[in-house]
Amino acid sequence: MEYLDADDEKAQMQLVDDNEKDACVYMHSTRWFNLQEHRGRQMSLCHVFALLRWHDAQQDSGPADELVEEGDEEDDVDMLG
């Protein structure tokens, strides 16, 4: 998260060069992401970043049911009917 929150590329590189920090992501191929292909590596890393951002947003917003505003459930039913 510290790497993602860095203000600029210089700050990111300082984190990477710091031997006290671990700025690596360890990934393994799956049936969804073939890490032997560039696109598979790119997509899997994007998913890792998205999960980190989602986790950060969850901590800022509180419980999930606070995100649903009053009346949203009725709108969903109307759209289906």
PDB file of N, CA, C and O in Angstrom, chain B, residues numbered from 101:
ATOM      1  N   MET B 101       0.823  -1.184   0.000  1.00  0.00           N
ATOM      2  CA  MET B 101       0.000   0.000   0.000  1.00  0.00           C
ATOM      3  C   MET B 101       0.873   1.255   0.000  1.00  0.00           C
ATOM      4  O   MET B 101       0.533   2.254  -0.633  1.00  0.00           O
ATOM      5  N   GLU B 102       1.969   1.197   0.696  1.00  0.00           N
ATOM      6  CA  GLU B 102       2.864   2.356   0.742  1.00  0.00           C
ATOM      7  C   GLU B 102       3.380   2.705  -0.659  1.00  0.00           C
ATOM      8  O   GLU B 102       3.496   3.879  -1.010  1.00  0.00           O
ATOM      9  N   TYR B 103       3.685   1.688  -1.441  1.00  0.00           N
ATOM     10  CA  TYR B 103       4.143   1.897  -2.813  1.00  0.00           C
ATOM     11  C   TYR B 103       3.058   2.561  -3.647  1.00  0.00           C
ATOM     12  O   TYR B 103       3.334   3.503  -4.390  1.00  0.00           O
ATOM     13  N   LEU B 104       1.826   2.078  -3.530  1.00  0.00           N
ATOM     14  CA  LEU B 104       0.715   2.639  -4.296  1.00  0.00           C
ATOM     15  C   LEU B 104       0.383   4.060  -3.872  1.00  0.00           C
ATOM     16  O   LEU B 104      -0.050   4.873  -4.688  1.00  0.00           O
ATOM     17  N   ASP B 105       0.586   4.357  -2.593  1.00  0.00           N
ATOM     18  CA  ASP B 105       0.258   5.679  -2.077  1.00  0.00           C
ATOM     19  C   ASP B 105       1.382   6.694  -2.258  1.00  0.00           C
ATOM     20  O   ASP B 105       1.223   7.865  -1.912  1.00  0.00           O
ATOM     21  N   ALA B 106       2.509   6.255  -2.795  1.00  0.00           N
ATOM     22  CA  ALA B 106       3.632   7.176  -3.015  1.00  0.00           C
ATOM     23  C   ALA B 106       3.204   8.303  -3.956  1.00  0.00           C
ATOM     24  O   ALA B 106       2.414   8.096  -4.877  1.00  0.00           O
ATOM     25  N   ASP B 107       3.742   9.499  -3.705  1.00  0.00           N
ATOM     26  CA  ASP B 107       3.346  10.682  -4.468  1.00  0.00           C
ATOM     27  C   ASP B 107       3.838  10.689  -5.904  1.00  0.00           C
ATOM     28  O   ASP B 107       3.180  11.244  -6.784  1.00  0.00           O
ATOM     29  N   ASP B 108       4.990  10.077  -6.149  1.00  0.00           N
ATOM     30  CA  ASP B 108       5.555  10.104  -7.495  1.00  0.00           C
ATOM     31  C   ASP B 108       6.474   8.901  -7.704  1.00  0.00           C
ATOM     32  O   ASP B 108       6.694   8.101  -6.795  1.00  0.00           O
ATOM     33  N   GLU B 109       7.002   8.796  -8.914  1.00  0.00           N
ATOM     34  CA  GLU B 109       7.856   7.662  -9.252  1.00  0.00           C
ATOM     35  C   GLU B 109       9.127   7.632  -8.404  1.00  0.00           C
ATOM     36  O   GLU B 109       9.613   6.560  -8.043  1.00  0.00           O
ATOM     37  N   LYS B 110       9.660   8.808  -8.090  1.00  0.00           N
ATOM     38  CA  LYS B 110      10.873   8.879  -7.270  1.00  0.00           C
ATOM     39  C   LYS B 110      10.627   8.263  -5.889  1.00  0.00           C
ATOM     40  O   LYS B 110      11.456   7.504  -5.387  1.00  0.00           O
ATOM     41  N   ALA B 111       9.500   8.590  -5.288  1.00  0.00           N
ATOM     42  CA  ALA B 111       9.154   8.033  -3.977  1.00  0.00           C
ATOM     43  C   ALA B 111       8.953   6.517  -4.074  1.00  0.00           C
ATOM     44  O   ALA B 111       9.323   5.782  -3.158  1.00  0.00           O
ATOM     45  N   GLN B 112       8.369   6.050  -5.177  1.00  0.00           N
ATOM     46  CA  GLN B 112       8.190   4.611  -5.374  1.00  0.00           C
ATOM     47  C   GLN B 112       9.543   3.918  -5.478  1.00  0.00           C
ATOM     48  O   GLN B 112       9.751   2.861  -4.881  1.00  0.00           O
ATOM     49  N   MET B 113      10.460   4.511  -6.234  1.00  0.00           N
ATOM     50  CA  MET B 113      11.787   3.900  -6.412  1.00  0.00           C
ATOM     51  C   MET B 113      12.564   3.877  -5.101  1.00  0.00           C
ATOM     52  O   MET B 113      13.343   2.952  -4.872  1.00  0.00           O
ATOM     53  N   GLN B 114      12.372   4.867  -4.239  1.00  0.00           N
ATOM     54  CA  GLN B 114      13.025   4.852  -2.929  1.00  0.00           C
ATOM     55  C   GLN B 114      12.534   3.655  -2.114  1.00  0.00           C
ATOM     56  O   GLN B 114      13.317   3.024  -1.404  1.00  0.00           O
ATOM     57  N   LEU B 115      11.256   3.347  -2.213  1.00  0.00           N
ATOM     58  CA  LEU B 115      10.706   2.179  -1.514  1.00  0.00           C
ATOM     59  C   LEU B 115      11.274   0.882  -2.082  1.00  0.00           C
ATOM     60  O   LEU B 115      11.607  -0.038  -1.335  1.00  0.00           O
ATOM     61  N   VAL B 116      11.382   0.816  -3.404  1.00  0.00           N
ATOM     62  CA  VAL B 116      11.911  -0.382  -4.052  1.00  0.00           C
ATOM     63  C   VAL B 116      13.368  -0.600  -3.662  1.00  0.00           C
ATOM     64  O   VAL B 116      13.786  -1.733  -3.422  1.00  0.00           O
ATOM     65  N   ASP B 117      14.141   0.478  -3.598  1.00  0.00           N
ATOM     66  CA  ASP B 117      15.570   0.385  -3.290  1.00  0.00           C
ATOM     67  C   ASP B 117      15.862   0.168  -1.811  1.00  0.00           C
ATOM     68  O   ASP B 117      16.994  -0.156  -1.451  1.00  0.00           O
ATOM     69  N   ASP B 118      14.860   0.341  -0.944  1.00  0.00           N
ATOM     70  CA  ASP B 118      15.046   0.170   0.499  1.00  0.00           C
ATOM     71  C   ASP B 118      15.080  -1.321   0.835  1.00  0.00           C
ATOM     72  O   ASP B 118      14.075  -2.018   0.689  1.00  0.00           O
ATOM     73  N   ASN B 119      16.236  -1.804   1.284  1.00  0.00           N
ATOM     74  CA  ASN B 119      16.400  -3.228   1.606  1.00  0.00           C
ATOM     75  C   ASN B 119      15.566  -3.659   2.804  1.00  0.00           C
ATOM     76  O   ASN B 119      15.365  -4.855   3.012  1.00  0.00           O
ATOM     77  N   GLU B 120      15.082  -2.718   3.589  1.00  0.00           N
ATOM     78  CA  GLU B 120      14.265  -3.041   4.767  1.00  0.00           C
ATOM     79  C   GLU B 120      12.806  -3.326   4.384  1.00  0.00           C
ATOM     80  O   GLU B 120      12.048  -3.877   5.182  1.00  0.00           O
ATOM     81  N   LYS B 121      12.426  -2.953   3.180  1.00  0.00           N
ATOM     82  CA  LYS B 121      11.032  -3.117   2.746  1.00  0.00           C
ATOM     83  C   LYS B 121      10.939  -4.189   1.669  1.00  0.00           C
ATOM     84  O   LYS B 121      11.902  -4.444   0.944  1.00  0.00           O
ATOM     85  N   ASP B 122       9.788  -4.802   1.574  1.00  0.00           N
ATOM     86  CA  ASP B 122       9.536  -5.830   0.562  1.00  0.00           C
ATOM     87  C   ASP B 122       8.522  -5.281  -0.431  1.00  0.00           C
ATOM     88  O   ASP B 122       7.320  -5.289  -0.167  1.00  0.00           O
ATOM     89  N   ALA B 123       9.009  -4.804  -1.571  1.00  0.00           N
ATOM     90  CA  ALA B 123       8.135  -4.199  -2.578  1.00  0.00           C
ATOM     91  C   ALA B 123       7.865  -5.171  -3.723  1.00  0.00           C
ATOM     92  O   ALA B 123       7.677  -4.744  -4.862  1.00  0.00           O
ATOM     93  N   CYS B 124       7.845  -6.445  -3.440  1.00  0.00           N
ATOM     94  CA  CYS B 124       7.618  -7.463  -4.466  1.00  0.00           C
ATOM     95  C   CYS B 124       6.211  -8.029  -4.350  1.00  0.00           C
ATOM     96  O   CYS B 124       5.606  -8.041  -3.278  1.00  0.00           O
ATOM     97  N   VAL B 125       5.723  -8.486  -5.464  1.00  0.00           N
ATOM     98  CA  VAL B 125       4.451  -9.198  -5.498  1.00  0.00           C
ATOM     99  C   VAL B 125       4.750 -10.593  -6.012  1.00  0.00           C
ATOM    100  O   VAL B 125       5.319 -10.744  -7.093  1.00  0.00           O
ATOM    101  N   TYR B 126       4.382 -11.600  -5.268  1.00  0.00           N
ATOM    102  CA  TYR B 126       4.596 -12.984  -5.674  1.00  0.00           C
ATOM    103  C   TYR B 126       3.291 -13.525  -6.242  1.00  0.00           C
ATOM    104  O   TYR B 126       2.264 -13.515  -5.564  1.00  0.00           O
ATOM    105  N   MET B 127       3.331 -13.997  -7.485  1.00  0.00           N
ATOM    106  CA  MET B 127       2.131 -14.497  -8.145  1.00  0.00           C
ATOM    107  C   MET B 127       2.417 -15.871  -8.744  1.00  0.00           C
ATOM    108  O   MET B 127       3.558 -16.210  -9.060  1.00  0.00           O
ATOM    109  N   HIS B 128       1.365 -16.638  -8.887  1.00  0.00           N
ATOM    110  CA  HIS B 128       1.446 -17.952  -9.508  1.00  0.00           C
ATOM    111  C   HIS B 128       0.395 -18.038 -10.605  1.00  0.00           C
ATOM    112  O   HIS B 128      -0.685 -17.461 -10.477  1.00  0.00           O
ATOM    113  N   SER B 129       0.699 -18.742 -11.663  1.00  0.00           N
ATOM    114  CA  SER B 129      -0.270 -18.929 -12.747  1.00  0.00           C
ATOM    115  C   SER B 129      -1.488 -19.672 -12.245  1.00  0.00           C
ATOM    116  O   SER B 129      -1.396 -20.553 -11.390  1.00  0.00           O
ATOM    117  N   THR B 130      -2.624 -19.302 -12.790  1.00  0.00           N
ATOM    118  CA  THR B 130      -3.877 -20.003 -12.504  1.00  0.00           C
ATOM    119  C   THR B 130      -4.568 -20.273 -13.833  1.00  0.00           C
ATOM    120  O   THR B 130      -4.050 -19.898 -14.885  1.00  0.00           O
ATOM    121  N   ARG B 131      -5.696 -20.899 -13.800  1.00  0.00           N
ATOM    122  CA  ARG B 131      -6.408 -21.143 -15.052  1.00  0.00           C
ATOM    123  C   ARG B 131      -6.971 -19.840 -15.617  1.00  0.00           C
ATOM    124  O   ARG B 131      -7.315 -19.789 -16.798  1.00  0.00           O
ATOM    125  N   TRP B 132      -7.073 -18.783 -14.801  1.00  0.00           N
ATOM    126  CA  TRP B 132      -7.568 -17.491 -15.267  1.00  0.00           C
ATOM    127  C   TRP B 132      -6.455 -16.567 -15.735  1.00  0.00           C
ATOM    128  O   TRP B 132      -6.661 -15.749 -16.631  1.00  0.00           O
ATOM    129  N   PHE B 133      -5.272 -16.695 -15.131  1.00  0.00           N
ATOM    130  CA  PHE B 133      -4.161 -15.802 -15.447  1.00  0.00           C
ATOM    131  C   PHE B 133      -2.911 -16.613 -15.784  1.00  0.00           C
ATOM    132  O   PHE B 133      -2.278 -17.183 -14.896  1.00  0.00           O
ATOM    133  N   ASN B 134      -2.562 -16.661 -17.059  1.00  0.00           N
ATOM    134  CA  ASN B 134      -1.365 -17.350 -17.499  1.00  0.00           C
ATOM    135  C   ASN B 134      -0.191 -16.372 -17.379  1.00  0.00           C
ATOM    136  O   ASN B 134      -0.046 -15.466 -18.199  1.00  0.00           O
ATOM    137  N   LEU B 135       0.637 -16.558 -16.363  1.00  0.00           N
ATOM    138  CA  LEU B 135       1.725 -15.625 -16.106  1.00  0.00           C
ATOM    139  C   LEU B 135       2.884 -15.775 -17.079  1.00  0.00           C
ATOM    140  O   LEU B 135       3.847 -15.011 -17.013  1.00  0.00           O
ATOM    141  N   GLN B 136       2.809 -16.739 -17.973  1.00  0.00           N
ATOM    142  CA  GLN B 136       3.835 -16.863 -19.000  1.00  0.00           C
ATOM    143  C   GLN B 136       3.575 -15.891 -20.146  1.00  0.00           C
ATOM    144  O   GLN B 136       4.445 -15.672 -20.989  1.00  0.00           O
ATOM    145  N   GLU B 137       2.380 -15.312 -20.177  1.00  0.00           N
ATOM    146  CA  GLU B 137       2.029 -14.333 -21.204  1.00  0.00           C
ATOM    147  C   GLU B 137       1.977 -12.945 -20.584  1.00  0.00           C
ATOM    148  O   GLU B 137       1.550 -12.785 -19.441  1.00  0.00           O
ATOM    149  N   HIS B 138       2.416 -11.931 -21.346  1.00  0.00           N
ATOM    150  CA  HIS B 138       2.430 -10.558 -20.850  1.00  0.00           C
ATOM    151  C   HIS B 138       1.045 -10.124 -20.365  1.00  0.00           C
ATOM    152  O   HIS B 138       0.910  -9.553 -19.283  1.00  0.00           O
ATOM    153  N   ARG B 139       0.034 -10.396 -21.162  1.00  0.00           N
ATOM    154  CA  ARG B 139      -1.336  -9.972 -20.817  1.00  0.00           C
ATOM    155  C   ARG B 139      -1.800 -10.629 -19.512  1.00  0.00           C
ATOM    156  O   ARG B 139      -2.476  -9.986 -18.710  1.00  0.00           O
ATOM    157  N   GLY B 140      -1.452 -11.879 -19.294  1.00  0.00           N
ATOM    158  CA  GLY B 140      -1.825 -12.563 -18.053  1.00  0.00           C
ATOM    159  C   GLY B 140      -1.169 -11.931 -16.844  1.00  0.00           C
ATOM    160  O   GLY B 140      -1.810 -11.772 -15.805  1.00  0.00           O
ATOM    161  N   ARG B 141       0.099 -11.569 -16.962  1.00  0.00           N
ATOM    162  CA  ARG B 141       0.807 -10.906 -15.856  1.00  0.00           C
ATOM    163  C   ARG B 141       0.199  -9.540 -15.580  1.00  0.00           C
ATOM    164  O   ARG B 141      -0.008  -9.164 -14.426  1.00  0.00           O
ATOM    165  N   GLN B 142      -0.080  -8.810 -16.634  1.00  0.00           N
ATOM    166  CA  GLN B 142      -0.640  -7.468 -16.494  1.00  0.00           C
ATOM    167  C   GLN B 142      -2.020  -7.529 -15.829  1.00  0.00           C
ATOM    168  O   GLN B 142      -2.297  -6.764 -14.906  1.00  0.00           O
ATOM    169  N   MET B 143      -2.864  -8.417 -16.286  1.00  0.00           N
ATOM    170  CA  MET B 143      -4.216  -8.532 -15.732  1.00  0.00           C
ATOM    171  C   MET B 143      -4.194  -8.972 -14.275  1.00  0.00           C
ATOM    172  O   MET B 143      -4.955  -8.451 -13.460  1.00  0.00           O
ATOM    173  N   SER B 144      -3.333  -9.924 -13.940  1.00  0.00           N
ATOM    174  CA  SER B 144      -3.299 -10.398 -12.561  1.00  0.00           C
ATOM    175  C   SER B 144      -2.803  -9.309 -11.625  1.00  0.00           C
ATOM    176  O   SER B 144      -3.327  -9.168 -10.520  1.00  0.00           O
ATOM    177  N   LEU B 145      -1.814  -8.541 -12.036  1.00  0.00           N
ATOM    178  CA  LEU B 145      -1.324  -7.456 -11.197  1.00  0.00           C
ATOM    179  C   LEU B 145      -2.382  -6.364 -11.046  1.00  0.00           C
ATOM    180  O   LEU B 145      -2.517  -5.786  -9.967  1.00  0.00           O
ATOM    181  N   CYS B 146      -3.122  -6.076 -12.093  1.00  0.00           N
ATOM    182  CA  CYS B 146      -4.214  -5.103 -11.998  1.00  0.00           C
ATOM    183  C   CYS B 146      -5.268  -5.562 -10.994  1.00  0.00           C
ATOM    184  O   CYS B 146      -5.823  -4.747 -10.258  1.00  0.00           O
ATOM    185  N   HIS B 147      -5.541  -6.852 -10.963  1.00  0.00           N
ATOM    186  CA  HIS B 147      -6.500  -7.379  -9.998  1.00  0.00           C
ATOM    187  C   HIS B 147      -5.968  -7.239  -8.571  1.00  0.00           C
ATOM    188  O   HIS B 147      -6.730  -6.915  -7.660  1.00  0.00           O
ATOM    189  N   VAL B 148      -4.682  -7.477  -8.366  1.00  0.00           N
ATOM    190  CA  VAL B 148      -4.093  -7.304  -7.037  1.00  0.00           C
ATOM    191  C   VAL B 148      -4.242  -5.846  -6.602  1.00  0.00           C
ATOM    192  O   VAL B 148      -4.644  -5.576  -5.470  1.00  0.00           O
ATOM    193  N   PHE B 149      -3.921  -4.906  -7.493  1.00  0.00           N
ATOM    194  CA  PHE B 149      -4.055  -3.483  -7.170  1.00  0.00           C
ATOM    195  C   PHE B 149      -5.506  -3.124  -6.867  1.00  0.00           C
ATOM    196  O   PHE B 149      -5.778  -2.369  -5.933  1.00  0.00           O
ATOM    197  N   ALA B 150      -6.429  -3.656  -7.644  1.00  0.00           N
ATOM    198  CA  ALA B 150      -7.849  -3.372  -7.415  1.00  0.00           C
ATOM    199  C   ALA B 150      -8.295  -3.886  -6.056  1.00  0.00           C
ATOM    200  O   ALA B 150      -9.058  -3.212  -5.364  1.00  0.00           O
ATOM    201  N   LEU B 151      -7.836  -5.064  -5.663  1.00  0.00           N
ATOM    202  CA  LEU B 151      -8.185  -5.597  -4.348  1.00  0.00           C
ATOM    203  C   LEU B 151      -7.620  -4.735  -3.225  1.00  0.00           C
ATOM    204  O   LEU B 151      -8.284  -4.522  -2.211  1.00  0.00           O
ATOM    205  N   LEU B 152      -6.406  -4.244  -3.400  1.00  0.00           N
ATOM    206  CA  LEU B 152      -5.817  -3.366  -2.388  1.00  0.00           C
ATOM    207  C   LEU B 152      -6.612  -2.069  -2.261  1.00  0.00           C
ATOM    208  O   LEU B 152      -6.875  -1.609  -1.150  1.00  0.00           O
ATOM    209  N   ARG B 153      -6.992  -1.484  -3.385  1.00  0.00           N
ATOM    210  CA  ARG B 153      -7.785  -0.252  -3.360  1.00  0.00           C
ATOM    211  C   ARG B 153      -9.164  -0.511  -2.750  1.00  0.00           C
ATOM    212  O   ARG B 153      -9.656   0.302  -1.968  1.00  0.00           O
ATOM    213  N   TRP B 154      -9.786  -1.630  -3.100  1.00  0.00           N
ATOM    214  CA  TRP B 154     -11.090  -1.971  -2.532  1.00  0.00           C
ATOM    215  C   TRP B 154     -10.984  -2.119  -1.023  1.00  0.00           C
ATOM    216  O   TRP B 154     -11.830  -1.612  -0.288  1.00  0.00           O
ATOM    217  N   HIS B 155      -9.958  -2.806  -0.561  1.00  0.00           N
ATOM    218  CA  HIS B 155      -9.752  -3.005   0.872  1.00  0.00           C
ATOM    219  C   HIS B 155      -9.586  -1.660   1.571  1.00  0.00           C
ATOM    220  O   HIS B 155     -10.151  -1.440   2.642  1.00  0.00           O
ATOM    221  N   ASP B 156      -8.822  -0.775   0.975  1.00  0.00           N
ATOM    222  CA  ASP B 156      -8.607   0.552   1.544  1.00  0.00           C
ATOM    223  C   ASP B 156      -9.922   1.324   1.608  1.00  0.00           C
ATOM    224  O   ASP B 156     -10.195   1.991   2.606  1.00  0.00           O
ATOM    225  N   ALA B 157     -10.736   1.244   0.562  1.00  0.00           N
ATOM    226  CA  ALA B 157     -12.020   1.941   0.534  1.00  0.00           C
ATOM    227  C   ALA B 157     -12.973   1.379   1.578  1.00  0.00           C
ATOM    228  O   ALA B 157     -13.745   2.133   2.171  1.00  0.00           O
ATOM    229  N   GLN B 158     -12.937   0.067   1.816  1.00  0.00           N
ATOM    230  CA  GLN B 158     -13.797  -0.553   2.814  1.00  0.00           C
ATOM    231  C   GLN B 158     -13.461  -0.046   4.208  1.00  0.00           C
ATOM    232  O   GLN B 158     -14.361   0.168   5.020  1.00  0.00           O
ATOM    233  N   GLN B 159     -12.195   0.146   4.492  1.00  0.00           N
ATOM    234  CA  GLN B 159     -11.785   0.644   5.803  1.00  0.00           C
ATOM    235  C   GLN B 159     -12.248   2.081   6.005  1.00  0.00           C
ATOM    236  O   GLN B 159     -12.562   2.478   7.127  1.00  0.00           O
ATOM    237  N   ASP B 160     -12.293   2.868   4.926  1.00  0.00           N
ATOM    238  CA  ASP B 160     -12.708   4.266   5.015  1.00  0.00           C
ATOM    239  C   ASP B 160     -14.219   4.425   5.144  1.00  0.00           C
ATOM    240  O   ASP B 160     -14.687   5.374   5.773  1.00  0.00           O
ATOM    241  N   SER B 161     -14.994   3.501   4.551  1.00  0.00           N
ATOM    242  CA  SER B 161     -16.443   3.684   4.477  1.00  0.00           C
ATOM    243  C   SER B 161     -17.205   2.993   5.598  1.00  0.00           C
ATOM    244  O   SER B 161     -18.348   3.364   5.862  1.00  0.00           O
ATOM    245  N   GLY B 162     -16.633   2.023   6.255  1.00  0.00           N
ATOM    246  CA  GLY B 162     -17.344   1.313   7.310  1.00  0.00           C
ATOM    247  C   GLY B 162     -18.040   0.082   6.775  1.00  0.00           C
ATOM    248  O   GLY B 162     -17.692  -0.413   5.703  1.00  0.00           O
ATOM    249  N   PRO B 163     -19.036  -0.428   7.523  1.00  0.00           N
ATOM    250  CA  PRO B 163     -19.742  -1.653   7.117  1.00  0.00           C
ATOM    251  C   PRO B 163     -20.412  -1.513   5.759  1.00  0.00           C
ATOM    252  O   PRO B 163     -20.828  -0.426   5.359  1.00  0.00           O
ATOM    253  N   ALA B 164     -20.505  -2.622   5.069  1.00  0.00           N
ATOM    254  CA  ALA B 164     -21.026  -2.639   3.698  1.00  0.00           C
ATOM    255  C   ALA B 164     -22.466  -2.167   3.624  1.00  0.00           C
ATOM    256  O   ALA B 164     -22.841  -1.531   2.640  1.00  0.00           O
ATOM    257  N   ASP B 165     -23.304  -2.459   4.644  1.00  0.00           N
ATOM    258  CA  ASP B 165     -24.707  -2.068   4.537  1.00  0.00           C
ATOM    259  C   ASP B 165     -24.896  -0.564   4.679  1.00  0.00           C
ATOM    260  O   ASP B 165     -25.995  -0.071   4.420  1.00  0.00           O
ATOM    261  N   GLU B 166     -23.893   0.173   5.073  1.00  0.00           N
ATOM    262  CA  GLU B 166     -23.993   1.624   5.079  1.00  0.00           C
ATOM    263  C   GLU B 166     -23.895   2.186   3.658  1.00  0.00           C
ATOM    264  O   GLU B 166     -24.290   3.325   3.411  1.00  0.00           O
ATOM    265  N   LEU B 167     -23.371   1.391   2.731  1.00  0.00           N
ATOM    266  CA  LEU B 167     -23.203   1.847   1.356  1.00  0.00           C
ATOM    267  C   LEU B 167     -24.512   1.834   0.584  1.00  0.00           C
ATOM    268  O   LEU B 167     -24.637   2.533  -0.422  1.00  0.00           O
ATOM    269  N   VAL B 168     -25.502   1.047   1.037  1.00  0.00           N
ATOM    270  CA  VAL B 168     -26.798   0.969   0.370  1.00  0.00           C
ATOM    271  C   VAL B 168     -27.687   2.061   0.940  1.00  0.00           C
ATOM    272  O   VAL B 168     -27.980   2.073   2.136  1.00  0.00           O
ATOM    273  N   GLU B 169     -28.111   2.969   0.090  1.00  0.00           N
ATOM    274  CA  GLU B 169     -28.964   4.052   0.547  1.00  0.00           C
ATOM    275  C   GLU B 169     -30.413   3.611   0.553  1.00  0.00           C
ATOM    276  O   GLU B 169     -30.791   2.689  -0.169  1.00  0.00           O
ATOM    277  N   GLU B 170     -31.223   4.265   1.365  1.00  0.00           N
ATOM    278  CA  GLU B 170     -32.639   3.941   1.473  1.00  0.00           C
ATOM    279  C   GLU B 170     -33.307   4.094   0.112  1.00  0.00           C
ATOM    280  O   GLU B 170     -33.106   5.096  -0.573  1.00  0.00           O
ATOM    281  N   GLY B 171     -34.102   3.102  -0.279  1.00  0.00           N
ATOM    282  CA  GLY B 171     -34.803   3.149  -1.545  1.00  0.00           C
ATOM    283  C   GLY B 171     -34.082   2.457  -2.682  1.00  0.00           C
ATOM    284  O   GLY B 171     -34.691   2.222  -3.725  1.00  0.00           O
ATOM    285  N   ASP B 172     -32.817   2.122  -2.528  1.00  0.00           N
ATOM    286  CA  ASP B 172     -32.070   1.466  -3.596  1.00  0.00           C
ATOM    287  C   ASP B 172     -32.639   0.093  -3.925  1.00  0.00           C
ATOM    288  O   ASP B 172     -32.630  -0.329  -5.081  1.00  0.00           O
ATOM    289  N   GLU B 173     -33.141  -0.609  -2.892  1.00  0.00           N
ATOM    290  CA  GLU B 173     -33.680  -1.948  -3.136  1.00  0.00           C
ATOM    291  C   GLU B 173     -34.895  -1.882  -4.046  1.00  0.00           C
ATOM    292  O   GLU B 173     -35.059  -2.736  -4.917  1.00  0.00           O
ATOM    293  N   GLU B 174     -35.764  -0.865  -3.856  1.00  0.00           N
ATOM    294  CA  GLU B 174     -36.955  -0.733  -4.676  1.00  0.00           C
ATOM    295  C   GLU B 174     -36.582  -0.442  -6.126  1.00  0.00           C
ATOM    296  O   GLU B 174     -37.232  -0.947  -7.041  1.00  0.00           O
ATOM    297  N   ASP B 175     -35.544   0.367  -6.350  1.00  0.00           N
ATOM    298  CA  ASP B 175     -35.113   0.679  -7.700  1.00  0.00           C
ATOM    299  C   ASP B 175     -34.662  -0.592  -8.420  1.00  0.00           C
ATOM    300  O   ASP B 175     -34.932  -0.763  -9.609  1.00  0.00           O
ATOM    301  N   ASP B 176     -33.979  -1.477  -7.704  1.00  0.00           N
ATOM    302  CA  ASP B 176     -33.514  -2.718  -8.309  1.00  0.00           C
ATOM    303  C   ASP B 176     -34.696  -3.581  -8.739  1.00  0.00           C
ATOM    304  O   ASP B 176     -34.662  -4.180  -9.814  1.00  0.00           O
ATOM    305  N   VAL B 177     -35.743  -3.654  -7.912  1.00  0.00           N
ATOM    306  CA  VAL B 177     -36.912  -4.460  -8.240  1.00  0.00           C
ATOM    307  C   VAL B 177     -37.628  -3.883  -9.442  1.00  0.00           C
ATOM    308  O   VAL B 177     -38.054  -4.630 -10.323  1.00  0.00           O
ATOM    309  N   ASP B 178     -37.773  -2.532  -9.499  1.00  0.00           N
ATOM    310  CA  ASP B 178     -38.452  -1.891 -10.616  1.00  0.00           C
ATOM    311  C   ASP B 178     -37.734  -2.162 -11.920  1.00  0.00           C
ATOM    312  O   ASP B 178     -38.379  -2.349 -12.952  1.00  0.00           O
ATOM    313  N   MET B 179     -36.412  -2.188 -11.895  1.00  0.00           N
ATOM    314  CA  MET B 179     -35.644  -2.425 -13.114  1.00  0.00           C
ATOM    315  C   MET B 179     -35.841  -3.844 -13.621  1.00  0.00           C
ATOM    316  O   MET B 179     -35.769  -4.086 -14.826  1.00  0.00           O
ATOM    317  N   LEU B 180     -36.092  -4.792 -12.711  1.00  0.00           N
ATOM    318  CA  LEU B 180     -36.279  -6.182 -13.116  1.00  0.00           C
ATOM    319  C   LEU B 180     -37.687  -6.415 -13.650  1.00  0.00           C
ATOM    320  O   LEU B 180     -37.876  -7.267 -14.519  1.00  0.00           O
ATOM    321  N   GLY B 181     -38.665  -5.692 -13.159  1.00  0.00           N
ATOM    322  CA  GLY B 181     -40.050  -5.932 -13.502  1.00  0.00           C
ATOM    323  C   GLY B 181     -40.407  -5.272 -14.764  1.00  0.00           C
ATOM    324  O   GLY B 181     -41.550  -5.370 -15.210  1.00  0.00           O
TER     325      GLY B 181
END
